[in-house]
Amino acid sequence: MSTYSHLLLPVTPLAYVVMDYALALKIATLLMNHVEGEYEPLWTTFADSVVKLRIDQSCSQTPITVHQMFKETVDKYGPLNAMASKKNGKWEKITFAEYYNLSWKAAKSFLKVSV
């Protein structure tokens, strides 16, 4: 399986530009999120991008990220059991604090291998 780091993209029928693959993907994402002449992305795959939040005008809650919600839950319920599974006939339990720490380690590992 081949991987490409650059793309040759047509700019006009007679002109092409060599572009970094990540930049080309970002531009494609921007174009796909283009709505009726306005840039209003509802999703992104880039950590440095922003999205339009879909919030009901009558909602009084401030929007938060998944990480913020997870951290609030850990702060509130840290020592309580978050999950339990049966392994070899015995229940294994994990607290919210342990779950957060394991998630953090997994996230750092994914970043290290560029996932």
C-alpha positions as CSV (number, residue, x, y, z in Angstrom):
1,M,0.0,0.0,0.0
2,S,1.4,3.4,-1.0
3,T,1.1,6.6,1.0
4,Y,1.4,10.0,-0.5
5,S,2.6,13.2,1.1
6,H,1.9,15.6,-1.8
7,L,-0.8,15.9,-4.4
8,L,-0.8,17.4,-7.9
9,L,-3.9,19.5,-8.1
10,P,-5.4,21.3,-11.1
11,V,-5.6,25.1,-10.6
12,T,-6.7,25.9,-14.2
13,P,-7.0,23.5,-17.2
14,L,-3.3,24.2,-18.0
15,A,-1.8,24.8,-14.5
16,Y,-1.2,22.4,-11.7
17,V,0.1,23.0,-8.2
18,V,1.9,20.6,-5.9
19,M,0.3,20.7,-2.5
20,D,1.0,19.0,0.8
21,Y,-1.5,16.2,1.3
22,A,-2.6,17.5,4.8
23,L,-3.2,21.0,3.4
24,A,-5.2,19.5,0.4
25,L,-7.3,17.5,2.8
26,K,-8.0,20.6,4.9
27,I,-9.0,22.6,1.8
28,A,-11.3,19.8,0.7
29,T,-12.9,19.8,4.1
30,L,-13.4,23.6,4.0
31,L,-15.0,23.2,0.5
32,M,-17.3,20.4,1.6
33,N,-18.5,22.6,4.6
34,H,-19.1,25.6,2.4
35,V,-22.9,26.4,2.7
36,E,-24.6,28.9,0.3
37,G,-21.7,31.4,0.1
38,E,-21.0,31.3,3.8
39,Y,-18.4,29.2,5.6
40,E,-20.3,27.4,8.4
41,P,-18.6,24.1,9.1
42,L,-20.6,21.7,11.2
43,W,-17.7,19.3,11.6
44,T,-14.0,19.1,11.3
45,T,-11.2,16.6,11.6
46,F,-8.6,19.2,12.5
47,A,-7.7,20.1,16.1
48,D,-7.1,23.8,15.2
49,S,-10.4,24.3,13.3
50,V,-13.7,25.7,14.6
51,V,-17.2,24.5,13.9
52,K,-20.6,26.1,14.1
53,L,-22.4,25.0,17.2
54,R,-26.0,23.9,16.8
55,I,-27.7,25.3,19.9
56,D,-31.4,25.8,20.5
57,Q,-32.0,29.5,21.3
58,S,-34.0,28.5,24.3
59,C,-31.2,26.4,25.8
60,S,-29.6,28.1,28.8
61,Q,-26.6,25.8,29.1
62,T,-23.2,26.9,27.9
63,P,-21.6,24.6,25.3
64,I,-18.7,22.5,26.5
65,T,-16.4,20.0,24.9
66,V,-16.4,16.3,25.5
67,H,-13.2,16.6,27.4
68,Q,-14.7,19.3,29.7
69,M,-17.7,17.1,30.3
70,F,-15.5,14.1,31.1
71,K,-13.4,16.2,33.5
72,E,-16.4,17.5,35.3
73,T,-17.7,14.0,35.7
74,V,-14.3,12.9,37.1
75,D,-14.2,15.8,39.5
76,K,-17.7,15.0,40.7
77,Y,-17.7,11.1,40.7
78,G,-13.9,10.3,40.7
79,P,-13.8,7.5,43.3
80,L,-17.1,5.9,42.2
81,N,-17.3,3.0,39.7
82,A,-17.6,4.1,36.1
83,M,-17.6,0.6,34.5
84,A,-17.6,-3.0,35.4
85,S,-16.9,-6.2,33.4
86,K,-16.8,-9.8,34.2
87,K,-13.5,-11.5,33.5
88,N,-13.0,-15.2,34.3
89,G,-16.2,-15.1,36.4
90,K,-14.9,-12.2,38.5
91,W,-16.2,-8.6,38.3
92,E,-13.5,-6.1,37.5
93,K,-14.4,-2.5,38.2
94,I,-12.8,0.8,37.2
95,T,-13.5,4.2,38.8
96,F,-14.1,7.5,36.9
97,A,-10.7,8.7,37.9
98,E,-9.0,5.5,36.7
99,Y,-11.0,5.6,33.5
100,Y,-9.9,9.2,32.9
101,N,-6.2,8.4,33.5
102,L,-6.4,5.4,31.2
103,S,-8.1,7.5,28.5
104,W,-5.4,10.2,28.9
105,K,-2.6,7.6,28.5
106,A,-4.3,6.1,25.4
107,A,-4.8,9.6,23.9
108,K,-1.1,10.4,24.4
109,S,-0.1,7.1,22.8
110,F,-2.3,7.8,19.8
111,L,-0.6,11.2,19.4
112,K,2.8,9.6,19.7
113,V,2.1,7.3,16.7
114,S,0.3,10.1,14.8
115,V,-3.2,8.6,14.9
